[in-house]
Amino acid sequence: MTAARHIPVLGREATGFLAPRDGGIYIDATFGAGGYTRSILKTPGARVIGIDRDRTAIAGGFDLAEQAAGRLTLVEDRFSSLAEVCAAQGVDAVDGVVMDVGVSSMQLDQAERGFSFRFDGPLDMRMGHNGPTAADVIAAASETDLANVIYIFGEERRSRGIARAIVAARAETPITTTKALAGIVSRVVRAKPNEIHPATRTFQALRILVNEELDELQDALVAAERMLKPGGRLAVVSFHSLEDRIVKTFLTERAKSGGGSRHLPEAEHQPPRFELLTKRAVTADEAEVAANPRARSAKLRAAMRTGAPVIDSDGSSRWPSLANVMRGG
């Protein structure tokens, strides 16, 4: 599928919540194949800043940027850096932010990127082009760290057995390909009819760790809150429970008054910083799932920024750290 034919998951719904307007400035924080950007640019006068850490995605958007005649700016960066990206473009506030969180179908379909066990390729999994690969993690991490990562990020119940098998296998020969890792996991987690491939959760866990996806998402949400104008819209599409939980918690907490307690004066309470536009997650209909099976697990949440000031929050990570895991061997 080429970028020109790419249809983003829940694209119509996400764009609807953004409600693009003439003269508005919008951030497509995970540009990918540019599907959300195309929808936004259908509104005359709307401008988009497209961000992606994958330079292949940015290069694939050059034709669209040319067609947009100055209304689309593409930037290779992490979406957690969206505030810094906007500042570099002379933009201090935006009318909307859209995020499609997780690995893209384009990346999954490229064997050389190492995201999927459907193809044999190098065990890479990086969305960008720097930092440790999944093979580096497999080689360096301790058995305990591997088990924790696979359990927390992959929600895999057999994580200890998988970690033990990986450590035993790497003692014999380096694990450097997707096929090799999938084979090791499949000997621990047996395939069952009508269920996901035994290696699915382990691959998900390693991908999330390598790309620091959950910390990136949390930081990107905080940055979006800072950048949105009063009345600005945020739309986030996620594809697994950990991501959706982060988005739901973030928006729910900021959509209610808080900051004080029953032991403190009423003045200590803070007004809501977001108004929820989705009381519960929006999911794809049967037609979209039939056309794109990946849409089956997608959840869209959206909210509108109020005029309440941003409150600094604790930025510490609750997740296993890539740096710490790489020191664990």
PEFENGI-V528095 format. One record per pair of residues at least 12 apart in sequence whose C-alpha atoms are under 10 Angstrom apart, sorted by the first residue. I is the first residue (numbers start at 1). J is the second residue. Records with the same first field share a line. If there is no record, write none. Layout:
I->J / J
This chain:
1->33 / 105 / 106 / 109
2->33 / 60 / 106
3->32 / 33 / 34 / 35 / 57 / 60 / 61 / 63 / 64 / 106
4->33 / 34 / 35 / 38 / 60 / 61 / 63 / 64
5->33 / 34 / 35
6->32 / 33 / 34 / 35 / 36 / 38 / 105 / 106
7->33 / 34 / 35 / 36 / 38 / 39 / 292
8->32 / 33 / 34 / 35 / 36 / 37 / 38 / 39 / 100 / 104 / 105 / 237 / 292 / 295
9->35 / 36 / 100 / 237 / 238 / 239 / 283 / 284 / 288 / 289 / 292 / 293 / 294 / 295 / 296 / 298 / 299 / 300
10->36 / 100 / 237 / 282 / 283 / 284 / 285 / 288 / 295 / 298 / 299 / 300
11->35 / 36 / 37 / 38 / 39 / 98 / 100 / 237 / 284 / 300
12->35 / 36 / 39
13->235 / 282 / 283 / 284 / 300 / 301 / 302
14->36 / 39 / 40 / 98 / 99 / 100 / 234 / 235 / 236 / 237 / 282 / 300 / 301 / 302
15->36 / 37 / 38 / 39 / 40 / 96 / 98 / 233 / 235
16->39 / 40 / 235
17->96 / 98 / 233 / 234 / 235 / 277 / 278 / 300 / 301 / 302 / 303 / 304
18->40 / 95 / 96 / 97 / 98 / 232 / 233 / 234 / 235 / 302 / 303 / 304
19->40 / 43 / 95 / 96 / 232 / 233
20->39 / 40 / 41 / 42 / 43 / 44 / 45 / 46 / 47 / 95 / 96 / 232 / 233
21->40 / 41 / 42 / 43 / 44 / 45 / 46 / 47 / 95
22->41 / 42 / 43 / 44 / 45 / 46 / 47
23->43 / 44 / 45 / 46 / 47 / 71 / 95
24->40 / 43 / 44 / 45 / 46 / 47 / 48 / 94 / 95 / 96 / 232
25->40 / 45 / 46 / 47 / 48 / 49 / 71 / 72 / 91 / 93 / 94 / 95 / 96 / 97 / 228 / 232
26->40 / 41 / 46 / 47 / 48 / 49 / 50 / 72 / 93 / 94 / 95 / 96 / 97 / 98 / 228 / 232 / 233 / 234
27->40 / 47 / 48 / 49 / 50 / 51 / 72 / 73 / 79 / 82 / 83 / 85 / 86 / 94 / 95 / 96 / 97 / 98 / 99 / 224 / 227 / 228 / 234
28->40 / 48 / 49 / 50 / 51 / 52 / 74 / 79 / 82 / 96 / 97 / 98 / 99 / 100 / 235
29->48 / 49 / 50 / 51 / 52 / 53 / 75 / 77 / 78 / 79 / 80 / 81 / 82 / 97 / 98 / 99 / 100 / 101 / 220 / 224 / 236
30->50 / 51 / 52 / 53 / 54 / 57 / 77 / 78 / 79 / 97 / 98 / 99 / 100 / 101 / 102 / 103 / 104
31->49 / 50 / 51 / 52 / 53 / 54 / 57 / 58 / 61 / 74 / 75 / 76 / 79 / 98 / 99 / 100 / 104
32->50 / 51 / 52 / 53 / 54 / 55 / 56 / 57 / 58 / 60 / 61 / 100 / 103 / 104 / 105 / 106 / 107
33->52 / 56 / 57 / 58 / 59 / 60 / 61 / 64 / 104 / 105 / 106
34->50 / 51 / 57 / 58 / 60 / 61 / 64 / 65
36->48 / 50 / 98 / 99 / 100
37->49 / 50 / 61 / 64 / 65 / 72 / 98
38->64 / 68 / 72
41->64 / 68 / 71 / 72
42->68
44->71
45->71
46->68 / 71 / 72 / 95
47->68 / 70 / 71 / 72 / 73 / 94 / 95
48->65 / 68 / 70 / 71 / 72 / 73 / 74 / 94 / 96 / 97
49->71 / 72 / 73 / 74 / 75 / 82 / 85 / 86 / 89 / 91 / 94 / 97
50->65 / 72 / 73 / 74 / 75 / 76 / 77 / 79 / 82 / 85 / 98
51->73 / 74 / 75 / 76 / 77 / 78 / 79 / 80 / 81 / 82 / 85 / 99
52->74 / 75 / 76 / 77 / 78 / 79 / 127 / 128
53->75 / 76 / 77 / 78 / 79 / 126 / 127 / 128 / 129 / 130
54->75 / 76 / 77 / 78 / 107 / 126 / 127 / 128 / 129
55->75 / 76 / 77 / 127 / 128 / 129
56->76 / 106 / 107 / 127 / 128 / 129
57->74 / 76 / 104 / 106 / 107 / 127
58->73 / 74 / 75 / 76 / 77
59->74 / 75 / 76
61->73 / 74
62->74
73->89
75->89
76->128
77->128
78->127 / 128 / 211 / 216 / 217 / 220
79->99 / 101 / 216 / 217 / 219 / 220 / 221 / 223 / 224
80->213 / 215 / 216 / 217 / 218 / 219 / 220 / 221 / 222 / 223 / 224
81->216 / 219 / 220 / 223 / 224
82->97 / 219 / 220 / 221 / 223 / 224 / 227
83->220 / 222 / 223 / 224 / 225 / 226 / 227 / 228
84->223
86->227
87->227
91->227
92->226 / 227 / 228 / 229
93->224 / 226 / 227 / 228 / 229 / 230 / 232
94->224 / 226 / 227 / 228 / 229 / 230 / 231 / 232 / 233
95->227 / 228 / 229 / 230 / 231 / 232 / 233 / 234 / 304 / 305
96->224 / 227 / 228 / 229 / 231 / 232 / 233 / 234 / 235 / 304 / 305
97->221 / 224 / 225 / 227 / 228 / 232 / 233 / 234 / 235 / 236 / 302
98->224 / 233 / 234 / 235 / 236 / 237 / 302
99->217 / 220 / 221 / 234 / 235 / 236 / 237 / 238 / 300
100->235 / 236 / 237 / 238 / 239 / 298 / 299 / 300
101->213 / 214 / 216 / 217 / 236 / 237 / 238 / 239 / 240 / 243 / 244 / 298
102->127 / 204 / 207 / 208 / 211 / 213 / 214 / 217 / 237 / 238 / 239 / 240 / 243
103->115 / 125 / 126 / 127 / 204 / 207 / 208 / 211 / 213 / 239
104->127 / 294
105->294
107->125 / 126 / 127
108->125
111->123 / 124 / 178
112->124 / 125 / 177 / 178
113->125 / 126 / 127 / 128 / 129 / 178
114->126 / 133 / 134 / 135 / 176 / 177 / 178 / 179 / 203 / 207
115->127 / 134 / 178 / 203 / 204 / 206 / 207
116->178 / 179 / 182 / 199 / 200 / 203 / 204 / 207
117->177 / 178 / 179 / 180 / 181 / 182 / 183 / 197 / 199 / 200 / 203
118->178 / 179 / 182 / 197
119->177 / 178 / 179
120->177 / 178 / 179 / 180 / 182
121->176 / 177 / 178 / 179 / 180
122->134 / 135 / 175 / 176 / 177 / 178 / 179 / 180
123->135 / 136 / 137 / 138 / 175 / 176 / 177 / 178 / 179 / 180 / 181 / 203 / 206
124->136 / 137 / 176 / 177 / 178 / 206 / 207 / 210
125->178 / 203 / 204 / 206 / 207 / 208 / 209 / 210 / 211
126->206 / 207 / 208 / 209 / 210 / 211 / 212
127->207 / 210 / 211 / 213
128->211
130->211
131->210 / 211 / 322
132->210 / 211 / 322 / 323 / 326
133->176 / 206 / 207 / 209 / 210 / 211
134->175 / 176 / 177 / 178 / 203 / 206 / 207 / 208 / 209 / 210 / 211
135->174 / 175 / 176 / 177 / 178 / 181 / 206 / 210
136->174 / 175 / 176 / 210 / 326
137->206 / 209 / 210 / 322 / 323 / 325 / 326 / 327 / 328 / 329
138->163 / 166 / 167 / 170 / 174 / 175 / 176 / 181 / 206 / 325 / 326 / 329
139->166 / 167 / 170 / 171 / 174 / 175 / 176 / 326 / 329
140->167 / 170 / 325 / 326 / 327 / 328 / 329
141->163 / 167 / 322 / 324 / 325 / 326 / 327 / 328 / 329
142->163 / 164 / 167 / 325 / 326 / 327 / 328 / 329
143->159 / 160 / 161 / 162 / 163 / 164 / 165 / 166 / 167 / 168 / 328 / 329
144->159 / 160 / 163 / 164 / 325 / 328 / 329
145->160 / 163 / 320 / 321 / 324 / 325 / 326 / 327 / 328 / 329
146->159 / 160 / 162 / 163 / 164 / 166 / 167 / 202 / 205 / 206 / 320 / 325 / 328 / 329
147->159 / 160 / 161 / 162 / 163 / 164 / 166 / 202
148->160 / 163 / 205 / 319 / 320 / 325
149->163 / 202 / 205 / 206 / 208 / 209 / 319 / 320 / 321 / 322 / 325
150->162 / 163 / 201 / 202 / 203 / 204 / 205 / 206 / 208 / 209
151->163 / 201 / 202 / 205
152->205 / 242 / 319 / 320
153->201 / 202 / 203 / 204 / 205 / 206 / 207 / 208 / 209 / 213 / 214 / 241 / 242 / 319 / 320
154->199 / 200 / 201 / 202 / 203 / 204 / 205 / 206 / 207 / 208 / 209 / 240 / 242
155->201 / 202 / 204 / 205 / 241 / 242
156->189 / 198 / 199 / 200 / 201 / 202 / 204 / 205
157->189 / 201
158->185 / 188 / 189 / 202
159->185 / 188 / 189 / 201 / 202
160->188
161->185 / 187 / 188 / 189
162->184 / 185 / 186 / 187 / 188 / 189 / 199 / 202
163->184 / 185 / 188 / 202
164->188
165->181 / 184 / 185 / 187 / 188
166->181 / 184 / 185
168->184
169->181 / 184
178->199 / 203
181->199 / 202 / 203
182->197 / 198 / 199 / 200 / 202 / 203
183->198 / 199
184->198 / 199
185->197 / 198 / 199 / 200 / 201 / 202 / 203
186->198 / 199 / 200
187->199
204->240
206->322
208->322
209->319 / 320 / 321 / 322 / 323 / 325
210->321 / 322 / 323
211->322
212->319 / 320 / 321 / 322 / 323
213->243
214->242 / 243 / 246 / 317 / 318 / 319 / 320
215->246 / 315 / 316 / 317 / 318 / 319 / 320 / 321
217->236 / 243 / 246 / 247
218->243 / 246 / 247 / 250 / 315 / 317
219->315 / 317
221->234 / 236 / 246 / 247 / 250 / 251
222->250 / 310 / 311 / 312 / 313 / 315
224->305
225->251 / 254 / 273 / 274 / 304 / 305 / 306 / 309 / 310 / 311
226->305 / 309 / 310 / 311
227->305 / 310
228->304 / 305 / 306 / 307
229->304 / 305 / 306 / 307
230->273 / 274 / 304 / 305 / 306 / 307 / 308 / 309
231->274 / 275 / 303 / 304 / 305 / 306 / 307
232->274 / 303 / 304 / 305 / 306 / 307
233->274 / 275 / 276 / 277 / 302 / 303 / 304 / 305 / 306
234->251 / 274 / 276 / 277 / 301 / 302 / 303 / 304 / 305
235->247 / 277 / 278 / 300 / 301 / 302 / 303 / 304
236->248 / 281 / 298 / 299 / 300 / 301 / 302 / 303
237->281 / 282 / 283 / 295 / 297 / 298 / 299 / 300 / 301 / 302
238->281 / 295 / 297 / 298 / 299 / 300 / 301
239->294 / 295 / 296 / 297 / 298 / 299 / 300
240->297 / 298 / 299
241->297 / 298 / 299
243->299
244->281 / 298 / 299 / 300 / 301
247->300 / 301 / 302
248->279 / 280 / 281 / 300 / 301 / 302
250->274
251->272 / 273 / 274 / 275 / 276 / 301 / 302 / 303 / 304
252->272 / 274 / 275 / 276 / 279 / 303
253->272 / 273 / 274
254->270 / 271 / 272 / 273 / 274 / 275 / 276 / 303 / 305 / 306 / 310 / 311
255->271 / 272 / 273 / 274 / 275 / 276 / 303 / 304 / 305 / 306
256->270 / 271 / 272 / 273 / 274 / 275 / 276
257->269 / 270 / 271 / 272 / 273 / 274
258->270 / 271 / 272 / 273
259->271 / 272 / 311
270->308 / 309 / 310 / 311
271->306 / 307 / 308 / 309
272->305 / 306 / 307 / 308 / 309 / 310
273->303 / 304 / 305 / 306 / 307 / 308 / 309 / 310 / 311
274->302 / 303 / 304 / 305 / 306 / 307 / 308
275->302 / 303 / 304 / 305 / 306
276->301 / 302 / 303 / 304 / 305
277->301 / 302 / 303 / 304
278->300 / 301 / 302 / 303 / 304
279->301 / 302 / 303
280->299 / 300 / 301 / 302
281->298 / 299 / 300 / 301 / 302
282->298 / 299 / 300 / 301 / 302
283->295 / 296 / 297 / 298 / 299 / 300 / 301
284->296 / 297 / 298 / 299 / 300
